[in-house]
Amino acid sequence: MLDKTSDLSIAAENWLAQFESALGAPGGGELKSLFVPDSFWRDALALSWTLQTINGRDAILQGLRALAPGAALVNLAIDPARAAPRKVMRAGTDCIEAIFRFETATGRGSGMLRLVPDASDGNRLKAWTLLTALEELKGFEEQLGVSRPRGQAYSRDFRGPNWLDLRKAAAEYADRDPVVLVVGGGQAGLAIAARLKQLNVDTLIVDRGLRIGDNWRRRYHALTLHNQVHVNHLPYMPFPPNWPTYIPKDKLANWLEAYAEAMELNFWTGTEFEGGSYDENEQRWTVALRRADGSKRTMHPQHVVLATGVSGIPSLPDIPTLKNFAGTVIHSSQYTDGEEWKGRKAIVVGTGNSGHDIAQDLHSSGADVTLVQRSSTLVTNIEPSAQLAYATYSEGTTEDNDLIATSMPLTLAKRTHVMLTKQSKELDQELLDGLTRVGFKLDYGDGGTGWQFKYLTRGGGYYFNVGCSDLVAGGKVGLRQFADIESFVAEGARMKNGETLAADLIVLATGYRPQEHLVRKLFGDAVVGRIGPIWGFGEGQELRNMYTRTAQPGLWFIAGSLAQCRINSKFLALQIKAIEEGLLPRVAPTAEPEAAVA
C-alpha cells in the first residue's frame, strides 16, 4: 500500500528547504550531507539544457556547483496538484517519493525526490534519486486552458478569412518556409509537431504515405499494439475511456488522422523527403521535397526532425543461395495478409514480434508454416508478464507516471527490469519449458534485463506471446534453426541432414538497419561521421542522439513507443523553442561522437 501520511510531506519539504538553502550557500558544502553516497541526479534540461544522468554523491555535488548558480534554481516546494509524498518501492529499494515544483531563471519545472535513510548517519533521510525536469519556458508558455487562443482573428470579422481559410493558407506554405520540418508522420512526428504547435513554432510534417496513419494502416492485417491503451496516449488528447485494452492498427491509424486534424497540424501527405544540406553561415537547411503529383519544392527550415522511427530501412541478410528459391520472397514490412497463402507452405525467417505474428497469421489462414530461428529470442506472455513494466500506469495520472518514468536513472531501470524479468520467467515457466522441449533457443536480455532493454539497445529480439509460442510448443507451427540450413533451392530450404523444407513463400522477418543508414542516404557521410550512432545507450547513460541536440546543428531525432514519444517530445520541443528565442545556442557543445556504423 502507498502510505500518504503528513510525516512524509514534512520530510520531503524539509529536504527541499535544506537543498535550496545549500545551493545558495557559499561553496555548497552543505550539499554533501543531503545525498547518500550511491545517489543519482537526472537532469532533463532544467539546469544543463540536455538530458543527462550523474551517478555518485561527489559527482552530483560537482555538477550542482557548476550548473546551479547559472540556472538560479529556486522556489522548490511539494506540488499540491500532483500525487502526495508516499512510501513506495523502486528498483527493490523502499523509499519516500515526492513530486515537487521549482523555478529557474528561464523556466518552471517538475522534480522527483526519493529519500532513503542513511545508516551511516543515524538513519537521517537523504536523497537517493533526484530528478529536475523543465516543464515550460517563462514568457513562452503553452497556449492551454486560460491561455488558449481566443479566435478573434476570424470570429469577429465577418468579411475576413474564416478559420478554414486560415488553416488552408497555413498548411500550403505558399509564401514561407517552416521553422521546423518533421520527416515522418507517425506517432513521433505528430507528438513533436503538436508540442511545437503549442509553443507557436511553425512546423510542417511530411510523410510519403497517402493518408495520415498509413505507417500503421499498411501493416499486416492482424496487427494490434502489444502494450496497453493507458500507456499509449498522445500529448493533449488521451484515447477515449471506452477504447480496447490493445488497440487494433487500423483504429490507431484513424486516430492519428483525427489527431492531426484536431491539433491543427500542418501535414503534407504523399511527400518524399529526398535529402538536404546544412548551411553553416545561414544556419539553416536546404532540403528537397517531392510531392504526390511529381512536383518538387525546395525549403529552408532551421530545423529538421527525423521522426522516421527505429524501423526504417529493412535489413536484408546476405544469403547467397536465396536467389535459387523459385517462390516468393518478401521482407516482413511487405507482408499484408495470409489469406492468399491458404493451403500453401511458408517459411518465416526470424523469431521476433513480426516473425511470430506473421507465422500465426499464416497458420490462421490455413498455411503450413515453419519458423526459422536465427538467434536466441526472449519470449514472454503478453499478459501479465509483458505488462509488468507498465504497472505504475494502472494507478495515478499519466502526467505523474510519465514523471516517474523520466526520473529513473539507467542503472536503477536495469535493476528494476532484472527483477521484472525474473518474475515474468516464473509466471511463464510452463510456456518456456514447452518451447525448450521443441528446441527453441531462449534468452532473457543482456544481464537478464528483459525485453524493454532489448528494444532500447537493439530495437527487437523479443516476442510478446499472443498465441504463436503455444503453436510452436504444440508443433502446429514448425521450428527450425537457421544454422541447420545448408542452402536454399528452388523448392525451399535444403537442410544439412538432406531433407528439403518445401515452401511457396519465404518471409524475411529480419528487422531493420540502424538509423545511421537513413541519415547517410539523406545527408551524406559527413553528417553521419559528425553525429555517430543513433539509438542504444552511450557513456552518458542516455539514448544516443535521441530527443536532444546532436553534433549536427539543426538535426534532431525522435523515435520509440507512443509513451516514449509523448514524454520526450516535450523536451525536444522546449530545446527548439529555446534556440529560436535565443535562450540556447544553435550549436551543441562539442563532443567526440562514438564510431558510426559503416
N, C-alpha and C positions, 0 to 999 in steps of 0.2 A: 504493500500500500504506500501511497505518497503522503508523507507527513507534511502538513502545511501550518504548523504552529507559529505563533508570533515570535518565538525564540529564534527561529530560523531567519526570519526577516531582520531581526536585530543583529544577528551575527553577520549577515551579508551587508547590512547598512554600515556597521562598524568597520568592516574590512574596506569597503569602498571609501569611507571617510578618511581612514588612515592612508589608503593608497593615494587619494587625491592630495592629501597633505604632504605625503612623502615625495610625490612628483614635484611639488613646488619648493621643497626644502633644498638648500644648497648641497650639491654633491649627491643627493639622492641616497644617502647612506641608510636611511630607514627602510628603504625598499626591500633590502635583503631579508628583513625579519618577517616579511609578508608572504614569502613564497617557500614552499618545500623544495629541497634540493632537486628532486626529479620532477620539475614542473614544466608547463608548456604555455607558450603565448602564441596565439594565431591572430594575425592582423589582416583584415580584409579592407584595405585602402584607407582606414581611418587615420593611421599615423604614418604609414610607409608608402601610400599610393600604389601598393601592389598587394598580391596575395602571398603571404609568407608565414612560415611556422618557425619558431625559435624554441629550442629544447634546452633545458637546464637553467637553474636559477642564475648562475653567473652570466650566462649568455643573454638571458632575458633582461637582467639589470643593465648590461651594456647596451642592449638595443633600446630600452626605455630611456636611458640617459641621452642617447644620441637623437632619438626621434621625438620624445615627448615635449621638450621645450618649444620646438618649432611648431608642433601641432597644437599646442595650448589646450591640452585635454582637461576639461572642467565639468562641473555640474553632474558628477556621477551619482546616480540615485536609482533605487529599485523602481522599475517601470510598473506603475499600478494598472496599466492596461494589458499587461501580459500575465502569464502564469505566475502564481506566487512562488516565493522560495520554497523548496521542497527537498525531502530526502529521496535520493534515487541511487541506483547502481549503474555506473557507466564503466565499461571495459573491465568488469569484475571488481570494481572498487566502490565502496559505499562513500557517498559524498553529499554535501549540501549544494544544490544547484539553484542559481538565481539569475534572472534576466534583469539587466539594468539598462539605463539610457545615459547618454553623455553628449557633450558638445565639444567641437574643436574649433579652431579659428575659421575653418572653411565649411564645416558641416555639422550634421547631427547623426548620431549613431546608436546602435543597439549592441549590447555586450552580453556575454555569458560567463559567469563566475562559478567555479566549482571549488568548494572548500573541503579540506580534509584535516584531521588532527595530526599535528607533528609530534610523534612520540618522543623525539629528542629534545623537545621544548615544552614539556608539561602538557602535551596534547592541545596546545594552542592551535586554533583553527587558522590555516594558511591556504593560499591559493595553490591548487593542483593544476587547474587549467584556467586560462583567461582568453576570451575572445573579444576583440574590438572590431566592429564591422560598421562601415559607413552606410548610412541609410539615405541621406539626402544632402544636397549642397545648399548652403544658405543663399537665398536670393534666386535659386533655380529649382524650387520645389516642384514636385509632380503636380499636374493640374487635376487634382482629385477632390471629391467631396465639395466643401465650400469654395474651393479654388477652381472648380470645373469651369470650362468656357461657358459664357452666358448666351452665345449665339446671336448677339446683337448685330453682327455684321450682315446677317442675312434674314433675320426675323422681323426687322422693323422697316427695311427699305423695300417697299412693295414693287418698285420698278427695277431694283438691282438684281444681281445674280442670287439665286436661292442656294440652299445647302448642296443640292445635287450638282448645280453648275460649278460651284466652288470645288467640290470633290473631284469632278471630272478634270477640271483645269489643273488641280494639284497633281493628279496622277499622270497627266500627259507629259509633263516636263518639256513643254514646247519651247520655253524661253529661259530655262535654267538647268543646272545640274544639281543632283542631290549632294548633300554634305556627306552622307554615308550611303554606300551601295552594298547591299546584303546579297550575297550569292547563295541561293538555296532557300526555298520557301517551305521547308518542313517546320517541325516544332521549334528548332533552334533559331531559324530565320525569323519566324513570326514572333517569338519571345523577345529577341533583341530589338526588332522593329517596334514592337508595342512599347517597350521600355523607352526607347528613344523618342517615340511619338509623345509620350507624357512629359518628356524633357524639352519638347519643342525643337528637336533636331531633325531636319529634313532628311527623310530616309526612303529609299526605294529598294524593294525586294525584286530580284529577277530569278526566274526558275524556268527550266526547259519544259516542264510539264504543261500540258494544255489547260489543266484546271488546278486550282489550289487544292492540295491534298492528294495529288496524283502520286506522290512519293509513297503513300500508303495504299491508295486505291489500286495501283497497278501490281501490287504484290500478290502472292499466291492466294487462291480463293478462300482457303480455310483459316487464314491468319487472324488471331486475336492477340492483344497485348498479354504479356506474361507477368506483369505486375499489376497491382490492383488500382482501381479508379481513384481512390482517395489520395494516392501518391502523385498522380499524373496531371494535376490541374495546371493550366497555363496561367501566366500573370493576369490579374484583374478579373478574369472570368472563369470561376470554377465550374466544373461539369455539374449538370443538374443532379439533384439528390436521388432521382429515380433511375439513374443510369446503371447498367450492369456492372458487376464487380470487375469483369475482364472485358475490355472494350473491343468489339469487332473492328477490323481495319477499315471497312467502308464507313462505319459510323464515325470513327475518328477522322477520316478524310473529310467527311461532310462537315464535321465540327470545325476543322481547320479553315475550311472555306467560309463558314459563317463567322468565325472568329476574326478573320482578316477584314470582313465587311463591317462587323460591329465595332472593331477597334480603329476603323478608318485608315487602314494601312495601304500605302501605295504599292502596287504589286503588278509586275509585268509577267504574265504567263507566256509560254511558248517562246521564251527568250534565252538564247545561248550566250553565256559569258565566254568570250574567246580569248581572254587574257589581257594583260596590260603591263605598263611600266611606270615607275615612280620617278618624278622629277624632284630631285633634292632641293633645287633652288626655289621652285614654285611650291614645294611641299604639298603636292597633290598627284593623283594618278591620272594617267591617260589609259582608258580601257575601251575595248571594242565589244559591242553587243550586236547579236544578230536576232532580229525579230521573227515572229512566226511567218510573216509574209515575205521573208527573204531580205528585207531592208536592213541596213546597218546603221548603228548610231554610236558615235564616239562621245564619251562622257569624261568629266574631270572631277571626280569626287575626292574629298580629302581623306576618306577612309574607305577601305574595302574589308568587309567582314565575310570570311568564308564560313558558311553555315551548311556545308555540303555533307556533314555527318562523318562518323568514323568509317562507315561503309560507303566508300566512294568508287574507286576503280576495282573491278573484280580481279581477284587473284587466281590466275590460271596456272596450275603447276605444269612444269615441263615434263610431259610423259611422251617420249618419242614414239612409242608404239600405238598411241591412241589414234593416230591417223589411219591405222589399219581397220578400225571399227567401222562397219558398214551402216550402223544405225544412226540415231540422232544423239548428238552431244550438246548439252546446254549447261550454262552456269546457273546456279540456284536463283540468281537475280532475274533470269529469263523465264523461270518456271511460273505457270499460272494455275493450272488445274489438271487433276489426274484423270478426268473422265475419258479423254481421248486415248488413254493407255489401258483401258479396261480389257482384261483378258490377255495382256501382253506382259513382257518381262522387263524389269528395270533394275539398274544398279545405281545407288546413290553413294557417291564418294564423299565422306565427311560426316562426322558424328556430333556436330554442334546443334544448336537450336534449329537452324534451317534444314540441315540434313535429316534430322529426326522428323520434323514437321512434314517435310516433303515425302519422306518414306511412309509416314502414317496416312497422308492424303492419298498417295498412290494405292496403298493397301485398301483403304476405304473405298476406292473407286474400282476395286477388283483386279488390280495389277498384282503380279508376282514380284515382290520387291526384296532386294538384298542390300543391306547397309554394308559399306566397306569402311573400316576404321583405319585412319592413317596414324593417329597418335592417341595416347590416353586422354580420356574425357571425363570431366566432372558431371555427374548426374545427380539431380535432386528433385524430389516430387514438388510440383508447383504449390501444393498445399499439404501441410502447413509450412514445410521446410523452406521453400524459396522465399516465403513472405516474412520469415523471421527477421530479416534485415530491416523491414519496414514497420516493426511492431510499434514504435513510438507514434507513427502516424494514425494509429487507431484511437488515439486519445488526444485531446487538446486541439489547438488550431493549427492550420497549415503553416502560418507565419511562425509560430513558436517552434514547430518541428523542423522547419527549414533552418531556423537559427541553431537548433541543436545539431543538425547535420553539419552546418558550416563550422561549428565550434570544435568538432572532433579532429585533433591532430592525427596525422597519418599513423604514427606509432600506436596510438590508442585505438584507432579504427581497425588496424590489423589485429590487434589483440582481441577486439570485440568479435571480428569475423572468424578468428580461430575458434572462439567459444561457440559461435553460431554454427560453424561447420561441424564441430564435434556433436552438437545437439542434433543437427539435421541427419548426420550419419546414423545416430541411434534411432531416430524416427523412421529412417528409410532402410533399415538393415535388411528387411525381407527382400525388398526390391534389389538392393545392391548384391545380396547373395545370389539372387537369381541371375543377374547379369554376369557375375563372375563365373557361374557354372557353365554358361554358354560361351565363355572366352572373351567377354567384353573387358577391355582394359580401362580401369578406373583411376582417377587421381582426385585430389582434393585441393588443388591450387598450390602455389608456391608457399611452403611453410604451413600448409593447411589453412590458408586464408580464405578459401572458398571461391564461390562464383563471382562475387562482385569485384574482387581484385583481379580475377582473370579478365573481366570486362575492362577494368581500368588500365590494365597493362597490355592486354592483347586484343581487346575488342571481341573476344569469343573464347571458344574452348570448353563450353559447358552446355548442358541441356536441362531445361525445366521440363520434367516429365509430365506430359498431359495424356499419356497413354502409349506412346511408341515404345518406351522401355519395357512395358509389360508385354507388348507384342514380340519384342526381341527375346526377352527372357522366356516367353512361351513358344518360341520357334515359329511364330506366324509371320514375322519379318526376319529374313535371313541375315546372318552376320558373317563377314569375312574380314581378314586382316589384309591391308594393302601390301604388307611385306610378303604375303603368300602368293601374290600375283606375279607370274613370270612375264607376261606381256598381254597386250590387247590384240585380239584378232577380229576378223570380220564378224564372227558370231557373238563376240562378247569378250570375256576375260579368261585367259588360259592360266590355270593355277599351276604352281610348281609341282603339284602331285599328278599332273597330267590331265586333270579334269577341266572341262570348259564350262564356265559360268555364262550361260546364254543370256542375251539381253537385246531388247529393241531400243532402249533408251538408257543413256548414261547422264546423270545429273552430277555436276561438279559443285558440291556444297563446300567449297574450299576457301571461303572467306574473301577478304578484300585487302588490297595493298595499303600500306601506310599513307597518310595524307601528304607526306612529302612528295609522293609521285605526282599528285594532282598539282601541287604548288610548282613543281618543276615544269609541268606541262603548260601551266598558265602564265608563269612569271620568269622561268628560266633558272639555270643553275646557280647564278649569283645569289638570288633570293633564298634558295634552299640552303646554300652554304652559310648565309648570314644568320638564319634563324635556327638551324639544326632540327632535331627530331620534334615531332608533334605527337601529343598523347603519351601515355605512360608517365611514370614519376621520375623526376630528376633529383639532383642532390638537394634541392631546396624543399623536398617533401611536398611539392605541388605538381599537378599535371603540367607537363612541359608545353609552353606556348599557348595554353588554353585560358581564355577569359581575361587575359591581361596583356600589357604591351609586349610586343616582340621586338627583336633587334632590327626588324624592317619597319620603319616608320609607316604608320597608316595601314598596316596589315594586322588583322585580328582573326581569331579562331573561336568558334563556339560549336560544341557538339555534345552528344550524350542523350540520356533519357529525358523524358519530359520534365521530371523533377530536377535533374541537373540543369537543364536549360532555364527553368523557372528561377532557380536560385541564382545561378551565375550570370544570367543576362542582366541582372541589376548591377553587378559590379562592373561588367563590361560597359554598360551604358553610362554609368557615372564617370568612368575614365574618359570616354569620348566627349561627354559634355564638359568635363573639366578642361580638357585640351582646347575645345572650341571657345571656352570662356577665358582662356589664358591662365588658368589655375595650375596647369600641368604642362610641361614641355612636350612637344610632339615626339621628340626623340627619347627613347627609354635609356636609362643608364646602361652603359656598355658592359657586356659580359661575354666571355668566350662561350659560344654555343657548343653543345656536345656534337660528336661526329654525326653528320647527316647520313641518311640511308642512301646507298649508292644507286 
